[in-house]
Amino acid sequence: MSETRRFESLWNDLHPVGRDGGSGGYRRFAWTREDATLREWFVGECAALGLDVTEDRAGNQWAWWGNPDDAPGEGVVTGSHLDSVPDGGAFDGPLGVVSSLLAVKALQEKGFAPRKPIGVVNFVDEEGARFGVACAGSRIITGALDADRARSLTDADGVTMAEAWQRAGRDPGTLGRDDETLARVGTFVELHVEQGRALIDLDDAPVAIGTDIWPHGRFRADLPGRADHAGTTALGNRDDALLKAAQFIEATRGAAARVTARARAATASSPPSASSTWCREASMPSRRTSRRGWTHEAPGRRTCGPSSASSRSAPGHLGGSWRAESWTPTTPFDAGLVEQLDATLSGVPLLGTGAGHDAGILANHGVPTAMLFVRNPTGTSHSPEEFAETDDCVRGVEALVRVLEDLAG
């Protein structure tokens, strides 16, 4: 069977799981029936490859070729996640899992004997679509997300993560940090569909090496106004908080464009008002910014962000306050590992990303980490329009085969 047909066969197995017939997008949320189907699929495919599947204390699935306990701290791990955002695309996450399984199959067929254990991981709840915390599975096992807080997280129906675990036949008391699992991991390389347009401009570059995750933060702006009668108050005398919110959104976008960053206003909310008046105040609970840029050469990175988390004045004449609720600096991937991948995949471009990944959580925990990106011709992600050509996906598998062979050989 050709690599193309093999990819299509494995990919098509996942195609119907959690797909919404109306939007064409996917709803694959943690600890749901769809999630159970995906987890069973993963176990079955790993068994067919002769891999030993284990679970950690967050429910992440690890499939091993070779015994990682015989070589502590040397495991070469790849993989990604299978869950989605609401009405998300097919490729974000699953492409990395499918590619990893195909890479192991290719290595086995060529008679490769790994000197170090090779692992394939399926991280649970990476998107955070159900309980509101992204990369929950990797955050829990690294201790970045406290176990008690994780158990108390609730979904839109008020179901806690602990209750969801119980409904899935699990003991939520076992949930928590897992140093034993992490001690088996020496290197992690996550393959992922590109979430942007950088590789579209490079017709001969279906694959890139990930160098870092750009800094990002969440902010809140509170903009005061003054309610009055909509039918009688002259325009020049109005103090409309929603109009200020619109001006704030526009100013934020302009500021981001000037420094080559990303920015969005997540929501704008205000107290209820009558049809004959306007908003007396508006709140913008979050905004996310990230530095952007890619080059053929390894770029120098500059962490940019607020100097403190204290309240500050909103731009210009708008008044109110703007404060940082969280700030995450640049997450650089392991320089030595990136250099090694660059040597293995000579000529592949280097690419930073503004999206968060389990790879970033492991990198911040001290695991030597890097990423591979496969070209997305639509430039769209977290949407049914997210896409990757089969030929590019196969090129991604081929790149991953070479990387695993180099790291584990």
Secondary structure, DSSP 8 states (H G I E B T S, - for coil): --HHHHHHHHHHHHTTTTB-TTTS-B---TTSHHHHHHHHHHHHHHHHTT-EEEE-TT--EEEEES-GGGSTT-EEEEEEE----TTB-SSTTHHHHHHHHHHHHHHHHTT---SS-EEEEEESSSS-TTTS-TTHHHHHHHTSS-HHHHHH-B-TTS-BHHHHHHHTT--GGG-S--HHHHTTEEEEEEEEE--SSGGGG-TT-SEEEEEEE--EEEEEEEEE-B--BTTTS-GGG-B-HHHHHHHHHHHHHHHHHHTTEE--B---B-----TTB--SEEEE--BB-EE--EESS---------S-SS-EE-SGGG-SEEEEEEEE--EE--HHHHHHHHHHTTT--EEEESS--HHHHHHHHT--EEEEEE--TT---SSTT----HHHHHHHHHHHHHHHHHHH-
